[in-house]
Amino acid sequence: MKPFFRIILGIIIGIALTVGGVAFYGYITTPKDEQIPPLPEKQTAVITHVAGPVFVIRGEETIPASPGDELQPGDIVKVTDGAVAQVQLADRGSALLGSDSLVRFMKLTGADSKLDLRTEILTGSLSYKIEKLDDSESIIIEVDGTEYEVRGTEFIIEKTDDGSLLIVGEGEVRVSGNVIDGEVFVGPEKQLFVQEDGEAAQVEDISGENKIRLASAAPMTAMPFGFEGAPKPVLVELVTDPPDSDIYIDGLKTGSGSFRSLLPEGTIVEVRVRRRGFKDYSFTLNANSDQYIEIHLEPSGLDETMAEKKPENPELTRLRADYERRLSELNRSFADQSDSEASSKAEIERRYAQREAEIAAEKAKREAELLAQLEMERAKGGVLETELADSQSENEKLKDLIKQIQELTD
């Protein structure tokens, strides 16, 4: 259905339901008219996902954050209670800023516009997923005088009342600072708590609770940029009714009430909206164009309300979110594998046809060369026959001459 007719139909349905006193439940999609700024063609940091109230403190100004906003050195990203925000580091990785966080971006790039990121966690938590960096690039996070340097890894850093906690899922993080004796390297499936009082920090195996935290705090779908052939960004906005409904993207809770995001064109994600006292609503979102989506939840009936369980344990909720996220990733992986296998089969068939054509061309070439050589040999044979006939004629003449000489001599 064309966008124009979809909008008209939505208006007609809305009027009919309003007049009839019947509520509409589900979701309505309308195109977005908002123009998003072009993403930079360099290594820098850009806000790509915002759920709930998020702001950028720049000098004396406090600016509402929007997907596509490029950060500047000195900016502080303020994520309010219950909200989250994601910052994309060009094509190097993503940083997810948790609820009730203040993070200062002190430095973004170094020489030759290479990524040289320095951030400071003032409050809250920061979850990173970083690809392998070049030798000339670095990412350093500061928390109360302790430095965490990463080369390519997945981890969480949280500032607490009495220090900072590092949880590493993949890769390795180097830790140093005024409360660390020398430096400490924290590897995969390890954690480190650095206390402000200077007590010696010990690397430990990651706890079960922190494994859950690591899974539930993984950055959302990345929106890479800053290189030739980067995907086209698509702006998607979700708004819920009731306005405090929880929004889950691929099983990961992204906040409540609203979600605005830049996604690579063609990205497919699973969306689920839920609130106690209402029926869950789920659908598949295809980010093939900029769009605005309103989601209206249906209140639970009497039987459903009576049977409704108490709010789940937060750890159980995180486990379910991790399961749904991994299931979604697995489904997409199978789809990508099928596409890859189809592509590989087509490539094999193309190469086979190309090789057959090359063999046929080589065969035709050799046959032409043999025919030419045969004609040449035939021509040479004709010349030899002519020369032989001439030679025989000369011999006959010579014989006649010798015979005449003998007769005269006699």
C-alpha positions in Angstrom: 0.0 0.0 0.0 1.4 3.4 -0.9 2.3 5.7 2.0 -0.4 8.3 1.0 -3.2 5.8 1.1 -1.8 4.3 4.3 -2.0 7.7 6.0 -5.5 8.4 4.7 -6.7 4.9 5.9 -5.1 5.5 9.3 -7.0 8.8 9.6 -10.3 7.3 8.5 -9.9 4.4 11.0 -9.0 6.8 13.8 -12.0 8.9 13.1 -14.3 5.9 12.9 -13.0 4.4 16.1 -13.2 7.7 18.0 -16.8 8.3 16.9 -17.8 4.8 17.6 -16.2 4.9 21.1 -14.0 1.9 20.3 -10.3 2.0 21.0 -7.7 1.0 18.4 -4.9 -1.5 19.5 -1.9 -2.4 17.5 0.4 -0.1 15.6 0.2 2.5 12.8 3.2 3.3 10.7 3.6 6.7 8.9 6.5 8.0 6.9 8.9 10.4 8.5 9.4 13.9 7.1 12.3 14.7 9.4 15.6 15.2 7.6 18.5 13.5 9.3 21.9 15.1 9.0 24.4 13.2 6.8 26.8 11.0 8.9 30.4 12.2 8.9 33.0 10.8 6.5 35.6 10.4 9.3 36.5 8.6 12.5 34.4 10.3 15.2 31.4 9.7 17.6 27.7 10.0 16.6 24.6 9.4 18.7 22.6 6.7 16.8 20.0 5.4 19.3 18.0 7.3 22.0 15.3 5.8 24.3 13.8 8.2 26.8 15.1 11.6 27.7 18.7 12.0 26.7 20.7 15.3 26.5 24.0 16.7 25.4 25.6 19.2 27.7 27.8 21.5 25.6 29.3 24.3 27.6 26.4 26.2 29.1 23.8 24.6 26.8 21.8 21.5 27.5 20.5 20.1 24.1 18.0 17.3 23.6 19.9 14.4 21.9 18.7 13.1 18.6 20.0 10.3 16.4 22.6 11.7 13.9 24.0 14.2 16.4 27.8 14.4 16.1 29.6 14.7 19.5 32.3 17.3 20.0 35.3 17.2 22.4 34.1 18.2 25.8 30.5 17.2 25.4 28.8 15.4 28.2 26.0 12.9 27.4 23.3 12.9 30.1 21.1 9.8 30.1 18.2 10.2 32.6 16.8 7.5 34.8 15.2 4.7 32.8 16.6 6.0 29.5 19.5 4.6 27.3 21.6 6.0 24.5 24.1 4.5 22.0 27.1 6.2 20.5 28.6 4.8 17.3 32.4 5.2 16.9 32.5 5.3 13.0 33.2 1.7 11.9 35.2 0.8 15.0 32.4 -0.1 17.4 29.5 1.1 19.7 29.1 2.4 23.2 25.8 1.9 25.1 25.3 4.5 27.9 23.1 3.0 30.7 20.3 4.5 32.7 21.2 7.5 34.9 24.6 8.1 33.4 26.8 11.1 32.8 29.7 10.5 30.3 32.2 13.1 29.2 33.7 12.7 25.7 37.0 14.5 26.2 38.8 13.6 23.0 37.6 12.0 19.8 40.3 11.9 17.1 44.1 12.2 16.9 46.6 12.7 14.1 45.4 12.0 10.6 41.8 11.9 11.9 42.5 8.5 13.5 40.2 7.4 16.3 41.7 8.5 19.6 38.8 8.4 22.0 39.1 9.4 25.7 35.9 9.3 27.8 35.2 9.9 31.5 32.4 8.2 33.4 31.1 10.7 35.9 28.1 8.5 36.9 26.5 5.4 35.7 27.8 2.7 33.3 29.2 2.4 29.8 29.0 -0.8 27.7 31.4 -1.1 24.8 31.7 -3.5 21.8 34.8 -2.6 19.9 36.4 -4.1 16.8 40.1 -4.5 16.6 41.8 -1.1 16.4 44.8 -0.1 14.3 48.1 0.4 16.1 47.7 4.2 15.8 44.2 4.2 17.4 43.2 4.0 21.0 40.2 4.1 23.3 40.7 5.0 27.0 38.0 5.3 29.6 38.7 7.2 32.9 36.9 6.6 36.2 38.2 8.5 39.3 41.8 8.4 38.2 41.8 4.8 36.9 42.4 4.3 33.2 40.9 1.4 31.1 42.5 1.0 27.7 41.0 -1.3 25.1 42.3 -2.7 21.8 39.3 -4.6 20.7 36.8 -6.2 23.1 33.4 -6.3 24.7 33.0 -5.1 28.2 31.2 -3.0 30.8 32.6 -0.3 33.1 30.4 1.0 35.9 31.2 3.7 38.4 30.0 2.8 41.9 29.9 4.7 45.2 33.2 3.2 46.3 35.1 2.6 43.1 34.6 1.1 39.6 33.8 -2.3 38.2 35.1 -3.8 35.0 33.4 -6.8 33.4 35.1 -8.3 30.3 33.2 -10.6 27.9 35.7 -10.7 25.0 39.2 -9.4 24.3 41.5 -7.8 26.9 41.5 -4.5 28.8 44.6 -2.8 30.3 44.0 -1.1 33.6 46.3 1.4 35.2 46.1 4.5 37.5 46.8 6.0 40.9 45.2 3.1 42.8 46.7 0.3 40.6 50.2 -1.0 41.3 51.7 -0.8 37.8 49.1 -2.2 35.3 46.7 -5.1 35.2 45.4 -7.0 32.2 41.9 -8.3 32.4 41.0 -11.0 29.9 37.8 -12.7 28.7 35.2 -13.9 31.2 37.0 -11.9 34.0 36.1 -9.0 36.2 38.0 -6.4 38.3 36.7 -4.1 41.1 38.9 -1.1 41.7 38.3 0.5 45.1 38.8 4.2 45.7 40.6 3.5 49.1 43.5 1.9 47.2 43.0 -1.7 48.3 44.8 -4.0 45.9 42.6 -5.0 43.0 42.3 -8.7 42.1 41.2 -10.1 38.8 38.4 -12.6 39.3 36.3 -15.0 37.3 33.1 -13.3 36.1 30.2 -13.9 38.4 26.9 -15.4 37.1 25.1 -12.1 37.8 27.6 -10.1 35.8 27.4 -12.6 32.9 23.7 -11.7 32.8 24.5 -8.0 33.0 27.0 -8.3 30.2 24.5 -10.0 28.0 21.6 -7.6 28.7 23.8 -4.5 28.3 25.2 -5.4 24.8 25.0 -2.5 22.4 22.2 -2.5 19.9 22.4 -2.8 16.1 25.4 -0.8 14.9 25.1 2.0 12.3 28.7 2.2 10.9 29.9 5.1 8.9 33.1 7.0 7.9 34.1 4.7 5.0 33.4 4.3 1.3 30.3 2.1 0.7 28.9 2.7 4.2 25.2 1.7 4.5 22.4 4.3 4.1 21.0 5.3 7.5 17.2 5.0 8.1 15.5 6.9 10.9 13.0 4.9 12.9 10.9 6.2 15.8 8.7 4.2 18.1 6.1 5.8 20.5 4.0 3.8 22.9 0.6 4.1 24.5 0.6 3.9 27.6 3.7 6.2 27.5 5.6 4.2 30.1 5.5 0.9 28.3 8.8 -1.0 28.0 10.3 -1.4 24.5 12.4 -4.4 23.6 14.5 -4.6 20.4 15.7 -8.1 19.6 15.0 -9.1 23.2 17.1 -6.2 24.7 15.2 -3.6 26.7 15.9 -0.2 25.2 13.9 2.0 27.5 10.3 3.0 28.0 7.8 5.1 26.1 9.8 6.0 23.0 12.8 4.9 20.9 14.5 6.8 18.1 17.2 5.1 16.1 19.4 5.2 13.0 19.6 1.8 11.5 21.3 0.5 8.3 18.8 0.4 5.5 17.2 -3.0 5.2 17.8 -4.0 8.9 15.2 -6.3 10.3 14.5 -6.3 14.1 12.0 -7.9 16.4 10.0 -5.4 18.5 8.1 -6.2 21.7 6.2 -3.7 23.8 4.9 -4.6 27.2 3.4 -3.1 30.4 1.9 -4.7 33.4 -1.9 -4.7 33.1 -1.8 -4.8 29.3 -1.3 -7.5 26.6 2.2 -7.7 25.1 2.5 -6.6 21.5 5.1 -7.9 19.1 5.9 -7.3 15.4 8.8 -7.4 12.9 10.2 -4.1 11.9 11.9 -3.7 8.5 13.9 -0.6 8.3 13.6 -0.1 4.6 12.6 3.6 4.9 12.3 6.4 7.5 9.2 5.8 9.6 7.2 6.8 12.7 5.4 4.0 14.5 2.7 4.4 17.2 2.0 1.3 19.3 -1.2 1.1 21.3 -1.4 -1.7 23.9 -4.7 -3.5 24.7 -5.7 -3.6 28.4 -5.7 -7.2 29.8 -9.1 -8.7 30.5 -10.4 -9.8 33.9 -9.1 -13.4 33.7 -5.8 -12.2 32.3 -5.4 -9.6 35.0 -6.3 -12.1 37.8 -3.8 -14.6 36.4 -1.1 -11.9 35.9 2.0 -12.7 37.8 3.9 -10.3 40.0 6.7 -8.4 38.3 9.5 -10.7 37.4 12.9 -10.8 39.1 15.2 -8.4 37.2 17.7 -11.2 36.7 15.0 -13.4 35.2 14.0 -10.5 32.9 17.6 -10.1 31.8 17.9 -13.8 31.1 14.8 -13.8 29.0 16.1 -10.7 27.1 19.4 -12.4 26.5 17.6 -15.5 25.2 15.4 -13.5 22.9 18.4 -11.5 21.6 20.5 -14.6 21.0 17.6 -16.3 19.3 17.1 -13.3 17.0 20.8 -13.3 16.2 20.7 -17.0 15.5 17.7 -16.6 13.1 19.5 -13.8 11.3 22.6 -15.9 11.1 20.7 -18.7 9.5 19.2 -16.3 7.0 22.6 -14.8 6.2 24.1 -18.3 5.9 21.3 -19.3 3.4 22.0 -16.1 1.4 25.7 -16.8 1.5 25.2 -20.4 0.4 22.9 -19.3 -2.5 25.5 -16.7 -3.4 28.3 -19.3 -3.3 26.3 -21.7 -5.5 25.7 -18.9 -8.0 29.4 -18.0 -7.9 30.4 -21.7 -8.5 28.0 -22.0 -11.4 29.3 -18.7 -12.9 32.9 -19.9 -12.6 32.0 -23.3 -14.1 30.3 -21.6 -17.1 33.3 -19.2 -17.5 35.7 -22.1 -17.4 33.6 -24.0 -20.0 33.7 -20.9 -22.2 37.4 -20.6 -21.8 38.0 -24.3 -22.7 35.7 -24.0 -25.8 37.6 -20.8 -26.9 41.0 -22.5 -26.4 39.8 -25.6 -28.3 38.6 -23.5 -31.2 41.9 -21.6 -31.2 43.9 -24.8 -31.3 41.8 -26.2 -34.1 42.2 -23.0 -36.1 46.0 -23.2 -35.6 46.1 -26.9 -36.6 44.1 -26.1 -39.8 46.4 -23.2 -40.6 49.4 -25.4 -40.1 47.9 -28.2 -42.2 47.2 -25.7 -45.1 50.8 -24.5 -44.8 52.1 -28.1 -45.0 49.9 -28.7 -48.0 51.2 -25.6 -49.7 54.8 -26.8 -48.9 53.9 -30.2 -50.4 52.7 -28.6 -53.6 55.9 -26.6 -54.0 58.0 -29.8 -53.4 56.0 -31.7 -56.0 56.6 -28.9 -58.5 60.3 -28.8 -57.7 60.5 -32.6 -58.0 58.8 -32.6 -61.4 61.2 -29.9 -62.6 64.1 -31.9 -61.3 62.9 -35.0 -63.2 62.5 -33.0 -66.4 66.1 -31.7 -66.1 67.3 -35.2 -65.5 65.7 -36.4 -68.7 67.2 -33.6 -70.7 70.6 -34.4 -69.2 70.2 -38.1 -70.1 69.4 -37.1 -73.7 72.4 -34.8 -73.9 74.7 -37.5 -72.6 73.3 -40.0 -75.2 73.8 -37.5 -78.0 77.4 -37.0 -76.9 78.1 -40.7 -76.9 76.6 -41.2 -80.4 78.9 -38.4 -81.8 81.9 -40.0 -80.1 81.2 -43.4 -81.7 
